Amino acid sequence: MVFLEQVIHIIYFMLAALIGLFLLRNLFKRTSRTGRVYDIVYAYCIIPFLLRVLGIK
């Protein structure tokens, strides 16, 4: 049971990293919707992934 919990935890971090990298890439490679409001929205979406990576809840 502990092993399964660790596997799920690792998969969760891998998915969080993948989504975080996708959001970060789209933050700098956008060709449309380049306004400041969209920058704030992207930053607001990236923050939870960064907090999870740093271990802050």
CHARMM internal coordinates of N, CA and C (Angstrom, degrees):
IC EDIT
DIST 1 N 1 CA 1.4473
DIST 1 CA 1 C 1.5348
ANGL 1 N 1 CA 1 C 111.15
DIST 1 C 2 N 1.3205
ANGL 1 CA 1 C 2 N 116.49
DIHE 1 N 1 CA 1 C 2 N -40.46
DIST 2 N 2 CA 1.4599
ANGL 1 C 2 N 2 CA 120.51
DIHE 1 CA 1 C 2 N 2 CA 178.75
DIST 2 CA 2 C 1.5264
ANGL 2 N 2 CA 2 C 109.91
DIHE 1 C 2 N 2 CA 2 C -66.24
DIST 2 C 3 N 1.3207
ANGL 2 CA 2 C 3 N 116.29
DIHE 2 N 2 CA 2 C 3 N -38.42
DIST 3 N 3 CA 1.4716
ANGL 2 C 3 N 3 CA 120.42
DIHE 2 CA 2 C 3 N 3 CA 178.30
DIST 3 CA 3 C 1.5227
ANGL 3 N 3 CA 3 C 110.76
DIHE 2 C 3 N 3 CA 3 C -62.16
DIST 3 C 4 N 1.3210
ANGL 3 CA 3 C 4 N 116.72
DIHE 3 N 3 CA 3 C 4 N -44.24
DIST 4 N 4 CA 1.4657
ANGL 3 C 4 N 4 CA 121.11
DIHE 3 CA 3 C 4 N 4 CA 179.42
DIST 4 CA 4 C 1.5269
ANGL 4 N 4 CA 4 C 110.83
DIHE 3 C 4 N 4 CA 4 C -63.01
DIST 4 C 5 N 1.3170
ANGL 4 CA 4 C 5 N 116.88
DIHE 4 N 4 CA 4 C 5 N -38.08
DIST 5 N 5 CA 1.4527
ANGL 4 C 5 N 5 CA 121.11
DIHE 4 CA 4 C 5 N 5 CA 177.78
DIST 5 CA 5 C 1.5243
ANGL 5 N 5 CA 5 C 110.80
DIHE 4 C 5 N 5 CA 5 C -63.72
DIST 5 C 6 N 1.3141
ANGL 5 CA 5 C 6 N 117.36
DIHE 5 N 5 CA 5 C 6 N -40.88
DIST 6 N 6 CA 1.4639
ANGL 5 C 6 N 6 CA 121.24
DIHE 5 CA 5 C 6 N 6 CA 178.54
DIST 6 CA 6 C 1.5270
ANGL 6 N 6 CA 6 C 111.36
DIHE 5 C 6 N 6 CA 6 C -66.47
DIST 6 C 7 N 1.3202
ANGL 6 CA 6 C 7 N 117.24
DIHE 6 N 6 CA 6 C 7 N -39.80
DIST 7 N 7 CA 1.4634
ANGL 6 C 7 N 7 CA 121.12
DIHE 6 CA 6 C 7 N 7 CA 178.38
DIST 7 CA 7 C 1.5181
ANGL 7 N 7 CA 7 C 110.11
DIHE 6 C 7 N 7 CA 7 C -63.31
DIST 7 C 8 N 1.3220
ANGL 7 CA 7 C 8 N 117.33
DIHE 7 N 7 CA 7 C 8 N -44.79
DIST 8 N 8 CA 1.4649
ANGL 7 C 8 N 8 CA 121.07
DIHE 7 CA 7 C 8 N 8 CA 178.79
DIST 8 CA 8 C 1.5264
ANGL 8 N 8 CA 8 C 109.97
DIHE 7 C 8 N 8 CA 8 C -63.63
DIST 8 C 9 N 1.3089
ANGL 8 CA 8 C 9 N 117.22
DIHE 8 N 8 CA 8 C 9 N -39.07
DIST 9 N 9 CA 1.4655
ANGL 8 C 9 N 9 CA 121.34
DIHE 8 CA 8 C 9 N 9 CA 178.83
DIST 9 CA 9 C 1.5225
ANGL 9 N 9 CA 9 C 110.88
DIHE 8 C 9 N 9 CA 9 C -63.52
DIST 9 C 10 N 1.3038
ANGL 9 CA 9 C 10 N 117.85
DIHE 9 N 9 CA 9 C 10 N -42.82
DIST 10 N 10 CA 1.4680
ANGL 9 C 10 N 10 CA 122.17
DIHE 9 CA 9 C 10 N 10 CA 179.02
DIST 10 CA 10 C 1.5279
ANGL 10 N 10 CA 10 C 110.43
DIHE 9 C 10 N 10 CA 10 C -66.31
DIST 10 C 11 N 1.3193
ANGL 10 CA 10 C 11 N 117.27
DIHE 10 N 10 CA 10 C 11 N -42.01
DIST 11 N 11 CA 1.4725
ANGL 10 C 11 N 11 CA 120.85
DIHE 10 CA 10 C 11 N 11 CA 177.91
DIST 11 CA 11 C 1.5196
ANGL 11 N 11 CA 11 C 110.17
DIHE 10 C 11 N 11 CA 11 C -62.74
DIST 11 C 12 N 1.3318
ANGL 11 CA 11 C 12 N 116.98
DIHE 11 N 11 CA 11 C 12 N -40.28
DIST 12 N 12 CA 1.4600
ANGL 11 C 12 N 12 CA 121.52
DIHE 11 CA 11 C 12 N 12 CA 178.28
DIST 12 CA 12 C 1.5259
ANGL 12 N 12 CA 12 C 110.57
DIHE 11 C 12 N 12 CA 12 C -60.04
DIST 12 C 13 N 1.3331
ANGL 12 CA 12 C 13 N 117.40
DIHE 12 N 12 CA 12 C 13 N -46.36
DIST 13 N 13 CA 1.4604
ANGL 12 C 13 N 13 CA 120.09
DIHE 12 CA 12 C 13 N 13 CA 179.61
DIST 13 CA 13 C 1.5177
ANGL 13 N 13 CA 13 C 111.76
DIHE 12 C 13 N 13 CA 13 C -66.41
DIST 13 C 14 N 1.3128
ANGL 13 CA 13 C 14 N 117.59
DIHE 13 N 13 CA 13 C 14 N -36.00
DIST 14 N 14 CA 1.4621
ANGL 13 C 14 N 14 CA 119.91
DIHE 13 CA 13 C 14 N 14 CA 177.72
DIST 14 CA 14 C 1.5250
ANGL 14 N 14 CA 14 C 110.78
DIHE 13 C 14 N 14 CA 14 C -65.03
DIST 14 C 15 N 1.3228
ANGL 14 CA 14 C 15 N 117.66
DIHE 14 N 14 CA 14 C 15 N -43.88
DIST 15 N 15 CA 1.4564
ANGL 14 C 15 N 15 CA 120.79
DIHE 14 CA 14 C 15 N 15 CA 177.81
DIST 15 CA 15 C 1.5310
ANGL 15 N 15 CA 15 C 111.07
DIHE 14 C 15 N 15 CA 15 C -65.75
DIST 15 C 16 N 1.3269
ANGL 15 CA 15 C 16 N 117.20
DIHE 15 N 15 CA 15 C 16 N -40.42
DIST 16 N 16 CA 1.4608
ANGL 15 C 16 N 16 CA 120.50
DIHE 15 CA 15 C 16 N 16 CA 177.82
DIST 16 CA 16 C 1.5216
ANGL 16 N 16 CA 16 C 110.42
DIHE 15 C 16 N 16 CA 16 C -62.78
DIST 16 C 17 N 1.3209
ANGL 16 CA 16 C 17 N 117.31
DIHE 16 N 16 CA 16 C 17 N -41.12
DIST 17 N 17 CA 1.4671
ANGL 16 C 17 N 17 CA 120.62
DIHE 16 CA 16 C 17 N 17 CA 178.40
DIST 17 CA 17 C 1.5235
ANGL 17 N 17 CA 17 C 111.02
DIHE 16 C 17 N 17 CA 17 C -65.70
DIST 17 C 18 N 1.3138
ANGL 17 CA 17 C 18 N 117.19
DIHE 17 N 17 CA 17 C 18 N -41.40
DIST 18 N 18 CA 1.4612
ANGL 17 C 18 N 18 CA 120.95
DIHE 17 CA 17 C 18 N 18 CA 179.35
DIST 18 CA 18 C 1.5282
ANGL 18 N 18 CA 18 C 111.07
DIHE 17 C 18 N 18 CA 18 C -62.68
DIST 18 C 19 N 1.3176
ANGL 18 CA 18 C 19 N 117.07
DIHE 18 N 18 CA 18 C 19 N -46.82
DIST 19 N 19 CA 1.4675
ANGL 18 C 19 N 19 CA 120.65
DIHE 18 CA 18 C 19 N 19 CA 179.71
DIST 19 CA 19 C 1.5219
ANGL 19 N 19 CA 19 C 110.26
DIHE 18 C 19 N 19 CA 19 C -67.03
DIST 19 C 20 N 1.3326
ANGL 19 CA 19 C 20 N 117.52
DIHE 19 N 19 CA 19 C 20 N -40.37
DIST 20 N 20 CA 1.4610
ANGL 19 C 20 N 20 CA 120.79
DIHE 19 CA 19 C 20 N 20 CA 177.81
DIST 20 CA 20 C 1.5149
ANGL 20 N 20 CA 20 C 112.56
DIHE 19 C 20 N 20 CA 20 C -62.17
DIST 20 C 21 N 1.3145
ANGL 20 CA 20 C 21 N 116.99
DIHE 20 N 20 CA 20 C 21 N -42.91
DIST 21 N 21 CA 1.4688
ANGL 20 C 21 N 21 CA 120.32
DIHE 20 CA 20 C 21 N 21 CA 177.49
DIST 21 CA 21 C 1.5200
ANGL 21 N 21 CA 21 C 111.56
DIHE 20 C 21 N 21 CA 21 C -65.65
DIST 21 C 22 N 1.3194
ANGL 21 CA 21 C 22 N 116.84
DIHE 21 N 21 CA 21 C 22 N -38.76
DIST 22 N 22 CA 1.4613
ANGL 21 C 22 N 22 CA 120.95
DIHE 21 CA 21 C 22 N 22 CA 177.21
DIST 22 CA 22 C 1.5321
ANGL 22 N 22 CA 22 C 110.35
DIHE 21 C 22 N 22 CA 22 C -61.74
DIST 22 C 23 N 1.3321
ANGL 22 CA 22 C 23 N 116.63
DIHE 22 N 22 CA 22 C 23 N -45.49
DIST 23 N 23 CA 1.4660
ANGL 22 C 23 N 23 CA 119.97
DIHE 22 CA 22 C 23 N 23 CA 178.91
DIST 23 CA 23 C 1.5247
ANGL 23 N 23 CA 23 C 111.06
DIHE 22 C 23 N 23 CA 23 C -65.15
DIST 23 C 24 N 1.3154
ANGL 23 CA 23 C 24 N 116.89
DIHE 23 N 23 CA 23 C 24 N -41.41
DIST 24 N 24 CA 1.4599
ANGL 23 C 24 N 24 CA 120.68
DIHE 23 CA 23 C 24 N 24 CA 179.87
DIST 24 CA 24 C 1.5254
ANGL 24 N 24 CA 24 C 111.26
DIHE 23 C 24 N 24 CA 24 C -64.56
DIST 24 C 25 N 1.3318
ANGL 24 CA 24 C 25 N 116.80
DIHE 24 N 24 CA 24 C 25 N -40.85
DIST 25 N 25 CA 1.4670
ANGL 24 C 25 N 25 CA 120.52
DIHE 24 CA 24 C 25 N 25 CA 178.27
DIST 25 CA 25 C 1.5234
ANGL 25 N 25 CA 25 C 110.24
DIHE 24 C 25 N 25 CA 25 C -63.67
DIST 25 C 26 N 1.3277
ANGL 25 CA 25 C 26 N 116.72
DIHE 25 N 25 CA 25 C 26 N -43.58
DIST 26 N 26 CA 1.4603
ANGL 25 C 26 N 26 CA 119.59
DIHE 25 CA 25 C 26 N 26 CA -179.35
DIST 26 CA 26 C 1.5219
ANGL 26 N 26 CA 26 C 112.64
DIHE 25 C 26 N 26 CA 26 C -70.14
DIST 26 C 27 N 1.3252
ANGL 26 CA 26 C 27 N 117.21
DIHE 26 N 26 CA 26 C 27 N -23.03
DIST 27 N 27 CA 1.4569
ANGL 26 C 27 N 27 CA 119.81
DIHE 26 CA 26 C 27 N 27 CA 177.12
DIST 27 CA 27 C 1.5175
ANGL 27 N 27 CA 27 C 110.83
DIHE 26 C 27 N 27 CA 27 C -64.54
DIST 27 C 28 N 1.3359
ANGL 27 CA 27 C 28 N 117.76
DIHE 27 N 27 CA 27 C 28 N -38.48
DIST 28 N 28 CA 1.4601
ANGL 27 C 28 N 28 CA 121.09
DIHE 27 CA 27 C 28 N 28 CA -176.21
DIST 28 CA 28 C 1.5257
ANGL 28 N 28 CA 28 C 113.94
DIHE 27 C 28 N 28 CA 28 C -98.03
DIST 28 C 29 N 1.3217
ANGL 28 CA 28 C 29 N 119.27
DIHE 28 N 28 CA 28 C 29 N -15.54
DIST 29 N 29 CA 1.4639
ANGL 28 C 29 N 29 CA 121.55
DIHE 28 CA 28 C 29 N 29 CA -175.75
DIST 29 CA 29 C 1.5260
ANGL 29 N 29 CA 29 C 112.91
DIHE 28 C 29 N 29 CA 29 C -108.96
DIST 29 C 30 N 1.3269
ANGL 29 CA 29 C 30 N 118.06
DIHE 29 N 29 CA 29 C 30 N 21.55
DIST 30 N 30 CA 1.4627
ANGL 29 C 30 N 30 CA 119.81
DIHE 29 CA 29 C 30 N 30 CA -177.82
DIST 30 CA 30 C 1.5188
ANGL 30 N 30 CA 30 C 111.49
DIHE 29 C 30 N 30 CA 30 C -76.16
DIST 30 C 31 N 1.3038
ANGL 30 CA 30 C 31 N 115.93
DIHE 30 N 30 CA 30 C 31 N 141.16
DIST 31 N 31 CA 1.4667
ANGL 30 C 31 N 31 CA 120.75
DIHE 30 CA 30 C 31 N 31 CA 174.64
DIST 31 CA 31 C 1.5222
ANGL 31 N 31 CA 31 C 110.40
DIHE 30 C 31 N 31 CA 31 C -110.39
DIST 31 C 32 N 1.3189
ANGL 31 CA 31 C 32 N 116.68
DIHE 31 N 31 CA 31 C 32 N -22.35
DIST 32 N 32 CA 1.4629
ANGL 31 C 32 N 32 CA 120.29
DIHE 31 CA 31 C 32 N 32 CA 175.57
DIST 32 CA 32 C 1.5212
ANGL 32 N 32 CA 32 C 108.38
DIHE 31 C 32 N 32 CA 32 C -122.26
DIST 32 C 33 N 1.2947
ANGL 32 CA 32 C 33 N 117.38
DIHE 32 N 32 CA 32 C 33 N 162.48
DIST 33 N 33 CA 1.4602
ANGL 32 C 33 N 33 CA 123.64
DIHE 32 CA 32 C 33 N 33 CA -179.49
DIST 33 CA 33 C 1.5255
ANGL 33 N 33 CA 33 C 111.20
DIHE 32 C 33 N 33 CA 33 C 55.41
DIST 33 C 34 N 1.3121
ANGL 33 CA 33 C 34 N 114.89
DIHE 33 N 33 CA 33 C 34 N 60.32
DIST 34 N 34 CA 1.4650
ANGL 33 C 34 N 34 CA 120.24
DIHE 33 CA 33 C 34 N 34 CA -175.13
DIST 34 CA 34 C 1.5278
ANGL 34 N 34 CA 34 C 112.98
DIHE 33 C 34 N 34 CA 34 C -100.20
DIST 34 C 35 N 1.3151
ANGL 34 CA 34 C 35 N 118.29
DIHE 34 N 34 CA 34 C 35 N 16.84
DIST 35 N 35 CA 1.4593
ANGL 34 C 35 N 35 CA 120.80
DIHE 34 CA 34 C 35 N 35 CA -178.08
DIST 35 CA 35 C 1.5174
ANGL 35 N 35 CA 35 C 113.01
DIHE 34 C 35 N 35 CA 35 C -74.91
DIST 35 C 36 N 1.3174
ANGL 35 CA 35 C 36 N 114.89
DIHE 35 N 35 CA 35 C 36 N 169.24
DIST 36 N 36 CA 1.4655
ANGL 35 C 36 N 36 CA 120.90
DIHE 35 CA 35 C 36 N 36 CA -179.25
DIST 36 CA 36 C 1.5218
ANGL 36 N 36 CA 36 C 112.19
DIHE 35 C 36 N 36 CA 36 C -65.76
DIST 36 C 37 N 1.3087
ANGL 36 CA 36 C 37 N 117.11
DIHE 36 N 36 CA 36 C 37 N -32.17
DIST 37 N 37 CA 1.4632
ANGL 36 C 37 N 37 CA 120.04
DIHE 36 CA 36 C 37 N 37 CA 179.52
DIST 37 CA 37 C 1.5266
ANGL 37 N 37 CA 37 C 110.08
DIHE 36 C 37 N 37 CA 37 C -62.38
DIST 37 C 38 N 1.3065
ANGL 37 CA 37 C 38 N 117.15
DIHE 37 N 37 CA 37 C 38 N -41.68
DIST 38 N 38 CA 1.4685
ANGL 37 C 38 N 38 CA 121.07
DIHE 37 CA 37 C 38 N 38 CA 178.56
DIST 38 CA 38 C 1.5229
ANGL 38 N 38 CA 38 C 111.10
DIHE 37 C 38 N 38 CA 38 C -67.83
DIST 38 C 39 N 1.3454
ANGL 38 CA 38 C 39 N 117.37
DIHE 38 N 38 CA 38 C 39 N -33.36
DIST 39 N 39 CA 1.4675
ANGL 38 C 39 N 39 CA 119.93
DIHE 38 CA 38 C 39 N 39 CA 174.54
DIST 39 CA 39 C 1.5262
ANGL 39 N 39 CA 39 C 110.62
DIHE 38 C 39 N 39 CA 39 C -61.85
DIST 39 C 40 N 1.3237
ANGL 39 CA 39 C 40 N 116.31
DIHE 39 N 39 CA 39 C 40 N -42.49
DIST 40 N 40 CA 1.4662
ANGL 39 C 40 N 40 CA 120.89
DIHE 39 CA 39 C 40 N 40 CA 179.82
DIST 40 CA 40 C 1.5231
ANGL 40 N 40 CA 40 C 110.25
DIHE 39 C 40 N 40 CA 40 C -65.75
DIST 40 C 41 N 1.3290
ANGL 40 CA 40 C 41 N 117.50
DIHE 40 N 40 CA 40 C 41 N -41.34
DIST 41 N 41 CA 1.4640
ANGL 40 C 41 N 41 CA 120.74
DIHE 40 CA 40 C 41 N 41 CA 179.74
DIST 41 CA 41 C 1.5259
ANGL 41 N 41 CA 41 C 110.40
DIHE 40 C 41 N 41 CA 41 C -64.05
DIST 41 C 42 N 1.3217
ANGL 41 CA 41 C 42 N 117.77
DIHE 41 N 41 CA 41 C 42 N -44.68
DIST 42 N 42 CA 1.4651
ANGL 41 C 42 N 42 CA 120.57
DIHE 41 CA 41 C 42 N 42 CA 178.50
DIST 42 CA 42 C 1.5250
ANGL 42 N 42 CA 42 C 110.81
DIHE 41 C 42 N 42 CA 42 C -62.53
DIST 42 C 43 N 1.3226
ANGL 42 CA 42 C 43 N 117.20
DIHE 42 N 42 CA 42 C 43 N -43.20
DIST 43 N 43 CA 1.4666
ANGL 42 C 43 N 43 CA 120.20
DIHE 42 CA 42 C 43 N 43 CA 178.89
DIST 43 CA 43 C 1.5285
ANGL 43 N 43 CA 43 C 110.11
DIHE 42 C 43 N 43 CA 43 C -63.52
DIST 43 C 44 N 1.3170
ANGL 43 CA 43 C 44 N 117.61
DIHE 43 N 43 CA 43 C 44 N -40.75
DIST 44 N 44 CA 1.4626
ANGL 43 C 44 N 44 CA 121.69
DIHE 43 CA 43 C 44 N 44 CA 179.06
DIST 44 CA 44 C 1.5269
ANGL 44 N 44 CA 44 C 111.11
DIHE 43 C 44 N 44 CA 44 C -63.74
DIST 44 C 45 N 1.3180
ANGL 44 CA 44 C 45 N 117.52
DIHE 44 N 44 CA 44 C 45 N -33.07
DIST 45 N 45 CA 1.4648
ANGL 44 C 45 N 45 CA 121.32
DIHE 44 CA 44 C 45 N 45 CA 178.35
DIST 45 CA 45 C 1.5267
ANGL 45 N 45 CA 45 C 111.91
DIHE 44 C 45 N 45 CA 45 C -77.41
DIST 45 C 46 N 1.3150
ANGL 45 CA 45 C 46 N 117.56
DIHE 45 N 45 CA 45 C 46 N -30.39
DIST 46 N 46 CA 1.4593
ANGL 45 C 46 N 46 CA 121.27
DIHE 45 CA 45 C 46 N 46 CA -177.60
DIST 46 CA 46 C 1.5303
ANGL 46 N 46 CA 46 C 111.49
DIHE 45 C 46 N 46 CA 46 C -78.54
DIST 46 C 47 N 1.3225
ANGL 46 CA 46 C 47 N 118.18
DIHE 46 N 46 CA 46 C 47 N -29.50
DIST 47 N 47 CA 1.4642
ANGL 46 C 47 N 47 CA 122.01
DIHE 46 CA 46 C 47 N 47 CA -175.29
DIST 47 CA 47 C 1.5306
ANGL 47 N 47 CA 47 C 113.31
DIHE 46 C 47 N 47 CA 47 C -54.97
DIST 47 C 48 N 1.3456
ANGL 47 CA 47 C 48 N 121.07
DIHE 47 N 47 CA 47 C 48 N -46.89
DIST 48 N 48 CA 1.4749
ANGL 47 C 48 N 48 CA 118.78
DIHE 47 CA 47 C 48 N 48 CA 179.79
DIST 48 CA 48 C 1.5257
ANGL 48 N 48 CA 48 C 113.52
DIHE 47 C 48 N 48 CA 48 C -59.93
DIST 48 C 49 N 1.3216
ANGL 48 CA 48 C 49 N 117.93
DIHE 48 N 48 CA 48 C 49 N -35.39
DIST 49 N 49 CA 1.4609
ANGL 48 C 49 N 49 CA 120.94
DIHE 48 CA 48 C 49 N 49 CA 179.05
DIST 49 CA 49 C 1.5252
ANGL 49 N 49 CA 49 C 110.56
DIHE 48 C 49 N 49 CA 49 C -68.25
DIST 49 C 50 N 1.3277
ANGL 49 CA 49 C 50 N 117.22
DIHE 49 N 49 CA 49 C 50 N -39.81
DIST 50 N 50 CA 1.4618
ANGL 49 C 50 N 50 CA 120.17
DIHE 49 CA 49 C 50 N 50 CA 177.54
DIST 50 CA 50 C 1.5271
ANGL 50 N 50 CA 50 C 111.27
DIHE 49 C 50 N 50 CA 50 C -66.23
DIST 50 C 51 N 1.3168
ANGL 50 CA 50 C 51 N 116.59
DIHE 50 N 50 CA 50 C 51 N -39.66
DIST 51 N 51 CA 1.4673
ANGL 50 C 51 N 51 CA 119.83
DIHE 50 CA 50 C 51 N 51 CA 178.57
DIST 51 CA 51 C 1.5195
ANGL 51 N 51 CA 51 C 111.22
DIHE 50 C 51 N 51 CA 51 C -64.39
DIST 51 C 52 N 1.3311
ANGL 51 CA 51 C 52 N 118.01
DIHE 51 N 51 CA 51 C 52 N -37.82
DIST 52 N 52 CA 1.4637
ANGL 51 C 52 N 52 CA 121.03
DIHE 51 CA 51 C 52 N 52 CA 178.36
DIST 52 CA 52 C 1.5227
ANGL 52 N 52 CA 52 C 111.38
DIHE 51 C 52 N 52 CA 52 C -66.99
DIST 52 C 53 N 1.3255
ANGL 52 CA 52 C 53 N 116.09
DIHE 52 N 52 CA 52 C 53 N -39.40
DIST 53 N 53 CA 1.4619
ANGL 52 C 53 N 53 CA 119.62
DIHE 52 CA 52 C 53 N 53 CA 179.91
DIST 53 CA 53 C 1.5243
ANGL 53 N 53 CA 53 C 110.31
DIHE 52 C 53 N 53 CA 53 C -66.47
DIST 53 C 54 N 1.3305
ANGL 53 CA 53 C 54 N 116.36
DIHE 53 N 53 CA 53 C 54 N -38.33
DIST 54 N 54 CA 1.4723
ANGL 53 C 54 N 54 CA 120.52
DIHE 53 CA 53 C 54 N 54 CA -179.77
DIST 54 CA 54 C 1.5209
ANGL 54 N 54 CA 54 C 112.32
DIHE 53 C 54 N 54 CA 54 C -79.42
DIST 54 C 55 N 1.3333
ANGL 54 CA 54 C 55 N 117.32
DIHE 54 N 54 CA 54 C 55 N -9.88
DIST 55 N 55 CA 1.4546
ANGL 54 C 55 N 55 CA 121.03
DIHE 54 CA 54 C 55 N 55 CA 178.07
DIST 55 CA 55 C 1.5107
ANGL 55 N 55 CA 55 C 114.15
DIHE 54 C 55 N 55 CA 55 C 85.05
DIST 55 C 56 N 1.3072
ANGL 55 CA 55 C 56 N 117.04
DIHE 55 N 55 CA 55 C 56 N 15.55
DIST 56 N 56 CA 1.4725
ANGL 55 C 56 N 56 CA 121.90
DIHE 55 CA 55 C 56 N 56 CA 178.91
DIST 56 CA 56 C 1.5196
ANGL 56 N 56 CA 56 C 107.59
DIHE 55 C 56 N 56 CA 56 C -95.39
DIST 56 C 57 N 1.3202
ANGL 56 CA 56 C 57 N 116.89
DIHE 56 N 56 CA 56 C 57 N 128.82
DIST 57 N 57 CA 1.4674
ANGL 56 C 57 N 57 CA 119.64
DIHE 56 CA 56 C 57 N 57 CA -178.06
DIST 57 CA 57 C 1.4959
ANGL 57 N 57 CA 57 C 111.63
DIHE 56 C 57 N 57 CA 57 C -94.02
END
COOR INIT
IC SEED 1 N 1 CA 1 C
IC BUILD
